[in-house]
Each structure stands twice: as structure tokens, then as C-alpha cells.
Amino acid sequence: MEKSEFARLESLCQRRFLEAGNYFHVCSQENHPVLFHNEEEFKAAMNIVALAAFLFPDLQIYTFEIMDNHFHFAVSGDKNLVDDFNHTLTARLSSHPFLAASQHDIRHLVFKIFEISDLDNLRNVIAYINRNGAVIGPDENVFSYRWGANRFFFNREAKLRYAQCGLGTTIRERRLLFRSAKLDGITGAVSLDGYISPMCFCKVNEAESFFRNSRHYFQSISRNIETSKEIAKSIGESIFYTDEDLYSHIRALCSRKFSCPSIAVLPKEAKIELARELHFDYNAGNKQICRLLKLDMSVVSALFPSYP
């Protein structure tokens, strides 16, 4: 990309950022008991997030993700409005009949609100949230994880499928999905796969405008693991990485620290040094370390005996 085009696109992103006001990263605590155990419970949670979003139309939700025991949101609006949204979300979750088994734990959810200071911070938070589901297992990615807005970002097919769903739900359907009559009069609540689509209430297109283009977004998702590490540290979370995330990082370390062109030809002492860094700084498990560094499990288990 030419410098002039880069500057133009960056200027547009900055202008968009300045227009929207106060930004926040909202999350509940990670070290919480599991709240959502199966697909029906996740669907209920998705519909409750939609209900809360519709009840607070002045709160702009750019993206969110529901993990089995915690939440993440990137939003803009008045901080008091964010507090009210959190309280409504918790109250609705704790009273939903599908979530009866987790009601006690839901009532003890604590949401923290972290102010987002600048455009780069907002970009990093959006990327951090949207990659959460992709690191829970090798079969998930930012397009496959269903419990959030992540799959719609720069995804024409997902947006087209949403656009083809028609005019939305009936009053009866909304009452069944929301377990409430409060939103009988709203329009545009489109149901996809058993829950209200995040495209109905998340400002995905606006969130995309904070990035210069799709390449910039996916680079933030896939390559910026140091930034993800810093965000996790700032909000008190433990972050985990895919093999692909760490492989690129290890290759860079091989070149920078050991002047070595590849992992395969590293001496054993260097691999053990990298194993310690992966374990202590990047929460890599023993099996992951073995895969990435081609070390025998007996060697890794001797280094970290309490982490199978």
C-alpha cells in the first residue's frame, strides 16, 4: 500500500473513532464457574444479550463474545448506561428458565469496565474479543465460533445470509426468544439458527471502519499476539494461543535470539529455553510445547511436572 493511501485510510479510521465518544472494554471475570453447558443455554444467552441491547439503544455494541463462563463486549456510550446494561443482562440471565442450573453463579457475575483510550487500543480490544472463541480448540476459528459477533466481521457470506432472512420475527416469536413482552414493538429482530442475529444489534460495519481494510483486521487477529498478551494482563485474564500463533512467534525468536533459521536445527539447550518462555509467558501446555519444539514429552514433563 502506498504511503498516501495508508495515510488516507488511517485518517478515515481516526475520524470515525473521534465521532463515537467514550469507548469501553466490558468483561466479566474469567475465573468463574461454568455458566453455559450446552447449545440451548448458549442460545438463551445470545437472545438475552440481544434483549439487553435492544433495551439500551443508545449503547453502541461493536462486538461481543460469550464464553462458557464469561463475557466480553466492546462498546461506546455513557458509562452509567454501560452499568445499567450489565445489571439488566445479569438479571435477565439469572431469571431465564433454561439457565436455572446456573442461576446462583450468574447472580455473582462481576462486570469490569475498562476505558479504551485511543484507536489502536480499540482495534486491539476488538481483535482480542473476536479471537477468544478461536483459541478454545483446534476445530474453532473466528468464522466458526457461533456465540458472538465475530463471524460477521469482513465476511460477505455471513452478512448475505443475514440479509436474506427477510423482515424479521413476529411478536409471538420474539416473546418465545426473549421470554418477555417488552420488545413487542421493535422491528428488525431477525432470528438465525435459533437466536437473534448479532447483526441486528451490533454495529459490525462501524467496527470494521476502525480498521483500514480486511487485511489490517485479520493481521490484528492472527499476528498481534504480544498485544493480546498485554490486554489479557491488564484485565486479569489468562490468555491461550493456537499452535499457529506461537509458531510464528517461535520462528521470530529463533532468528532474533539464536540466529537460527528454523526450529528444527535449534540445539536442545535453546529449545529448553524457548520451552520455559512458552510455558511461563504464553501459558503453553506440555503437549503444545512438544509439538512446536519437537521435544520429547519426557523432557518437557521433567521441566513442568505439574502441567500434563
Disulfide bonds with the S-S distance in Angstrom:
none
